Amino acid sequence: MRIGQGIDVHRFSDDPSRELWLGLVHLEGETGLVGHSDADVVTHALIDALLGAANLGDIGRHFPDSDSEFAGVASRTMLTETLRLVQDAGFRPHSADVTVVAERPKLVSWMPRMSDQLSHTLGCVVSVKATTAEGLGALGRAEGVAASAVVLLEELS
């Protein structure tokens, strides 16, 4: 068994046409986050946790923001590729837990869908929960969204 942890943070975009994606779910009508890809902080934290648990580096190593190939790429694509890398390294996800830190939008109605999408993609249970920063700091001022993820991998037999 291997444990990995990942963290990601993105600020909100000033572009009203930028879509918000969290946990592979499009939150229609919400302001998107700034990023080279779709800026899905939930999925990015999960990707980093998977890569870390498999000792494969981090998201920037595999999907660098300096590479135009990844401009605007969907995090689902990055997660699927990460899962392939993890499996090639001899592991599979056993379970995962993600916490989103956001003042806005309210995520309670979106979390079951995020959990379903992530669980289906990884082939294991992915728990998704949310909290706020209680008005403290940049996250508390609703300047962006952060996520933290923990993953348990098991060796392939």
Summary of the structure (lengths in Angstrom):
residues: 157
radius of gyration: 14.8
end to end distance: 12.0
largest distance: 48.1
contacts: 532
relative contact order: 0.26
helix: 32%
strand: 29%
